[in-house]
Amino acid sequence: MSKQNTAAKKSTRVVTKAKKEEVRKIFVLDTSVILYDNNSIKNFAEHDVAIPIAVLEELDNFKKGNDTINFEAREFIRFLDKLSGEHTLSNWISINGPARGKFKVIMNDRTKTDAQVVFGERKADHRILNGAIAMQEQYPDRPVIMVTKDVNLRLKAKSLNIQAQDYETGKIKDIDTLHTGNTIIEKVKPSVIEEVYAKGFVSYDLATRHKPSANHYYILKNEKTSVLTCYNAINQSLEKVNKVSAYGIKPRNAEQSFAMHAVLNPNIRLVTIQGVAGTGKTLLALAAALEQRSSYRQIYLARPIIPLSNRDIGFLPGDVKAKINPYMEPLWDNLKLIQNQWKETDKEFQKITDMVNQEKLVVTPLAYIRGRSLSNIIFIIDEAQNLTPLEVKTIITRAGEGTKIVFTGDIFQIDTPYLDSQSNGLSYLIDRVKDNPLYAHITLEKGERSELANLANELL
């Protein structure tokens, strides 16, 4: 190789490196991103991250408490303190080493274009916008991008000519292709279906050319008959799923039979059931749990508390029990529906009452299970679509020996600010854990609550 070619290559490397430095972006993080993921600052590769001082002030208000957002705030503040060391936060500090990006805190939010004047209100969001504008003014040759999970803040940023985007880490790209857990196979040979009924199983390749995911459910059909099956990844066979009742609750359709099978199967330790209101998610999970009551030390039925208008439950009158009862009523309703199948004098009715009194069956806000042992219990988490991916991960990682966890929810009915159908913890879990032998999922589509409820779901 000639010296001239070598010199040219070195020159090209220098130019390429210079160009890379020129297009290095600056991402300005909003409080909502940090409360969603305290590690978010590490997820911007070689690009730089700037945090307005107003964000730190907001995090200070969130650091006290036992909810996940309080944990996120504390963890981020600790991380920032450790990372900064002896540096001042107003200077750029390396995040993950010299090849990665840097971060700084934006101290000056006085800019030529003042968001507080434009929108006519002094608030933290507008100061955060001013922080992004300050970065634009200080670094006119670099792209400055506001990252926030607050849709309204993104719109305000764009109105001020600031690039803005959602925080994409952990977000499902295409919700329409999310794993449903079950498939209908038409025109199956009668001999295959007959073999399932005769033996209880059949080799999967007799029904489908594609190797199924672990614990995937199939309806094998032809013009005359059909059979419900579940793929056993160990035996590589489709095993017959029987329509069984649990504590008096009978599945009303194939999907409900699949859900009941998943919760009752002792080899499946993690189950997700997704579906709109009235499809029987919580009822099926609770009935199946009661059916297995002798196999577990306790049954926990929990749901996250989403205060109305995002106000803390502390403003409600009464003691702690009186404050949380309105949020737990839907869970008690499902329990009462199961219990009221019998007369008060029947042993089945009394058994549920005894389980509640002896705390063998516990209905509680999700936050109240913190610090408790999760060994040898069956744990049902309702309204799981209102959890973040980190909250879901935290719950699962605390499962001890012999524990089974069931998440239920509707990914299109989000009550938590800054979450949507693509970024909530239930969608994240369904997408990430599919094809694991310990996991099963089923999407319930047919409403079974009442004809009136079905009317609302379909037409309103």
C-alpha angles and dihedrals in degrees: 000000000000123000088240092058091046091051091048091052091050089050090051091052091052093049092046091050091048091051090049090054091048095054094045104130130221115222116198110205125214123212091252091064094053093046088052095048123005089196093057093108089067095055103076099084113211094349125103127248126213125192120198114229088238088067092057089049090053092047089054088062091052100047095090120072143054101260122107093253089058089052091049091051094049094046093050093048090050091047092050092049092050094045095048094053108164094344125105114246092229090070126071111267125191114251106192104004135294095304092055134066131283134227139210139172116248104230098172116067096164106114141162090252107047113201090199090059094042093052095033097232137094108226140134094257091059092048088052089052089051088054090057091047089051089056090051091052094045095044106030093163096055129074110250115201128187112218116199140145089213107100093199092053090051090054092049090049092052091049087059092050093256117139108239135184143167121259101261103188110114092010121134110239099210118020091186091068095047113137111270097187096226139068135189115223113198129201095027113171112262090232091061093053090045089053091053091053092045101044102019092238145045135195108270094229090066089065106029136021093213120078107243128231116257112281093004113158125227136190106208110203144175131167094280109031147005141199136200117233142173126209114242106204093197095055093028089226139121107244124202116257113212122209100242130170124229123208090339096312114120123197111245099200142016095269092053089049089054092049092049091048092052094051093044095047107100092202092061110076100174125046133176122194116189127185147118124276114296098026092111101247100146095033093055093045093049094046091050090048092052089049088058096041093123091057095058136054093225143356115226119195111186142161135184116258111238106188117219113262086003090284117146116253088240091086091062118098123250136035126312093277092051091049096053100037095085090056093048097047095096089058093049089048091060091047092049091049090057093043095048092063085086136049118260089251094056118103092232090058093047092046092063091048090051092048091054093046092048092044091241084127114039126188108194146148110268092241090060095066092066111124094013123123113258097194120130095356135120107231121197116191113195124199089022090164087078092064127090120236089254092053091052091048091049092053094049095045090057093058111120132202114312096011124139122197126201122188118195130182151111112262091202094056104070119170098173121092115244095020126102139171091282101043105038122110097247094056090045092052094047091050098045104041102043116125093031114131091224093054137072132177134189130182113212112210106164115079115225102173096092142313088259092054090048089051091055093047094049103039110022 
